[in-house]
Amino acid sequence: MTIKISTPKYNVFTRVYRHLSALLTGFKELIKPSRLTTQYPREKRWVPSNFRGIITVDLTKCVGCGTCVWVCPANAIQMYRSPKNRIFPGINYAKCIFCHFCVDSCPMGALKATTIHDVAFITISEMHLKPEDMYEVPEVIDESKYFVKIEFKNGKLVMEKVKK
């Protein structure tokens, strides 16, 4: 079965009206833009201190109970055996949904949240972090000069740029 889709036929006045309407919209955007754009990496979005970013693990506090594995709804955490025959959690960020149930449920407080949210991995296999990869907070190269804070004020969306 084939379905034939035909292009709509417009008269000359409708075409002219639509072209002028598109030009008018472009002209309005040129004078007063309606979009809020962050010029990343020169500007970074401001995030609150309780923002849920990537997770680190303190191997000295972890007892290997596996609670983090059981509470993870995305099945992103797996336990790894160390050379000293202890087990520690590792996270697959290809699966992680950043709910931080693992951080909240850790009885020893070994899993810690960071505010680092703009992480890039080259390959999918790099997204699977083993415990030794999660021990230290990764180094962040910050090229931004401003923080951009977007919030509602008096019923309007307002973007503020704050110099670092």
Backbone torsions as a table, in degrees:
resi	resn	phi	psi	omega
1	MET	NA	129.4	177.8
2	THR	-114.0	142.2	178.2
3	ILE	-113.5	128.5	-179.4
4	LYS	-103.7	124.2	179.6
5	ILE	-109.2	125.1	-179.5
6	SER	-107.0	151.2	178.1
7	THR	-77.3	142.9	-179.8
8	PRO	-68.4	148.1	178.7
9	LYS	-99.8	121.6	178.5
10	TYR	-113.7	147.2	175.6
11	ASN	-80.2	172.5	-174.4
12	VAL	-62.2	-40.4	-177.8
13	PHE	-65.7	-39.8	178.5
14	THR	-65.1	-41.7	178.7
15	ARG	-63.1	-45.4	180.0
16	VAL	-64.1	-43.6	179.1
17	TYR	-59.8	-46.0	-179.0
18	ARG	-66.1	-38.2	177.7
19	HIS	-65.9	-44.1	179.0
20	LEU	-65.9	-37.1	177.7
21	SER	-63.5	-42.3	178.3
22	ALA	-65.7	-41.5	177.9
23	LEU	-64.8	-39.3	178.7
24	LEU	-64.5	-41.3	177.1
25	THR	-62.0	-44.5	177.4
26	GLY	-62.4	-39.0	179.0
27	PHE	-66.9	-40.8	176.8
28	LYS	-61.7	-42.1	179.5
29	GLU	-66.8	-31.1	178.6
30	LEU	-68.2	-40.6	-177.8
31	ILE	-79.0	-51.6	-179.2
32	LYS	-135.7	95.9	-178.3
33	PRO	-63.1	142.1	179.3
34	SER	-97.4	-6.5	-178.9
35	ARG	-99.8	148.8	175.1
36	LEU	-104.5	113.2	-176.0
37	THR	-118.1	134.7	175.3
38	THR	-98.9	129.0	-178.8
39	GLN	-85.7	71.2	-178.8
40	TYR	-71.2	136.2	10.6
41	PRO	-94.8	1.0	179.1
42	ARG	-69.0	-29.4	178.2
43	GLU	-124.4	137.4	177.3
44	LYS	-118.9	146.7	175.7
45	ARG	-70.3	138.5	176.4
46	TRP	-72.6	136.3	176.5
47	VAL	-125.0	142.3	179.6
48	PRO	-69.3	164.9	-176.8
49	SER	-66.3	-21.8	179.2
50	ASN	-98.2	20.9	178.5
51	PHE	-65.1	142.3	-177.2
52	ARG	-94.1	96.5	179.1
53	GLY	-103.6	-151.4	-179.7
54	ILE	-68.8	162.9	-171.6
55	ILE	-113.4	139.4	173.5
56	THR	-114.7	160.8	179.0
57	VAL	-127.1	134.5	175.0
58	ASP	-94.5	104.8	-174.4
59	LEU	-66.6	-19.8	178.6
60	THR	-77.5	-24.9	179.6
61	LYS	-92.5	-26.1	-175.0
62	CYS	-67.9	130.5	177.8
63	VAL	-104.0	-0.6	177.4
64	GLY	72.9	31.6	-176.5
65	CYS	-72.6	-26.3	178.6
66	GLY	83.9	8.6	179.1
67	THR	-60.1	-38.9	-179.3
68	CYS	-62.0	-34.9	178.9
69	VAL	-67.5	-40.6	-176.5
70	TRP	-71.4	-32.8	-176.3
71	VAL	-88.8	-11.6	-176.8
72	CYS	-68.8	113.8	-178.1
73	PRO	-73.2	-19.5	-177.4
74	ALA	-98.2	0.6	-178.6
75	ASN	56.2	42.6	-176.0
76	ALA	-95.8	-8.4	-177.0
77	ILE	-107.9	137.1	179.2
78	GLN	-134.8	145.7	179.4
79	MET	-91.6	139.3	179.4
80	TYR	-121.3	143.7	178.4
81	ARG	-90.8	132.2	179.2
82	SER	-87.2	167.1	177.6
83	PRO	-60.6	-25.2	179.3
84	LYS	-89.5	16.5	176.2
85	ASN	66.6	29.3	172.2
86	ARG	-106.1	159.9	178.6
87	ILE	-116.8	143.2	-178.5
88	PHE	-138.6	155.1	179.9
89	PRO	-82.6	146.9	171.5
90	GLY	-128.7	151.9	-174.5
91	ILE	-119.0	136.8	174.1
92	ASN	-99.8	103.7	-177.0
93	TYR	-73.3	-7.9	172.3
94	ALA	-71.7	-23.3	179.7
95	LYS	-105.0	-27.7	-171.9
96	CYS	-59.9	134.6	178.2
97	ILE	-106.8	10.2	175.9
98	PHE	55.8	38.6	176.7
99	CYS	-78.6	-24.4	178.9
100	HIS	64.0	25.2	172.4
101	PHE	-61.6	-34.7	-179.6
102	CYS	-64.1	-41.1	179.5
103	VAL	-66.4	-43.9	-178.2
104	ASP	-67.2	-32.6	-174.0
105	SER	-92.6	-8.8	-178.0
106	CYS	-64.8	115.4	-175.9
107	PRO	-68.5	-24.2	-177.7
108	MET	-98.8	-6.2	-178.3
109	GLY	71.1	28.1	-178.3
110	ALA	-76.1	-31.8	178.5
111	LEU	-88.3	130.4	-178.1
112	LYS	-124.8	143.5	176.7
113	ALA	-91.6	147.5	172.9
114	THR	-120.6	168.7	176.7
115	THR	-95.8	9.7	179.6
116	ILE	-74.3	118.4	-175.4
117	HIS	-124.6	-15.0	-177.2
118	ASP	-108.2	77.1	-178.7
119	VAL	-109.3	137.7	178.5
120	ALA	-121.1	137.0	176.4
121	PHE	-116.4	142.7	-178.2
122	ILE	-78.6	-42.8	-179.9
123	THR	-123.7	163.0	179.5
124	ILE	-67.7	-32.9	-179.8
125	SER	-66.1	-26.1	177.0
126	GLU	-71.7	-18.7	-179.9
127	MET	-75.6	-12.9	179.7
128	HIS	-94.3	97.8	-175.6
129	LEU	-93.1	130.5	175.7
130	LYS	-87.1	165.9	-175.9
131	PRO	-53.8	-40.7	-179.2
132	GLU	-66.6	-23.6	176.3
133	ASP	-78.5	-21.4	-175.9
134	MET	-98.5	-0.3	-173.7
135	TYR	-67.3	-41.0	-179.0
136	GLU	-109.6	149.6	174.9
137	VAL	-67.7	129.3	-177.5
138	PRO	-64.0	150.9	178.2
139	GLU	-71.8	131.4	-179.3
140	VAL	-111.9	124.1	175.8
141	ILE	-94.0	108.8	-174.7
142	ASP	-104.2	110.6	-179.8
143	GLU	-98.1	0.9	-173.6
144	SER	-76.1	148.4	177.6
145	LYS	-107.5	-17.9	-176.6
146	TYR	-132.9	153.6	164.3
147	PHE	-103.5	138.5	178.0
148	VAL	-110.8	122.7	-179.8
149	LYS	-112.1	121.0	-179.5
150	ILE	-111.6	124.0	-178.6
151	GLU	-152.9	166.5	176.1
152	PHE	-89.8	129.9	173.6
153	LYS	-134.6	123.0	-179.8
154	ASN	54.6	39.4	176.4
155	GLY	79.3	5.6	179.8
156	LYS	-121.6	147.5	176.9
157	LEU	-80.7	121.9	-175.1
158	VAL	-122.9	137.0	177.3
159	MET	-112.3	123.6	177.9
160	GLU	-112.8	136.1	173.9
161	LYS	-102.4	126.6	-179.0
162	VAL	-118.7	124.3	179.2
163	LYS	-70.3	140.2	-179.5
164	LYS	-67.8	NA	NA
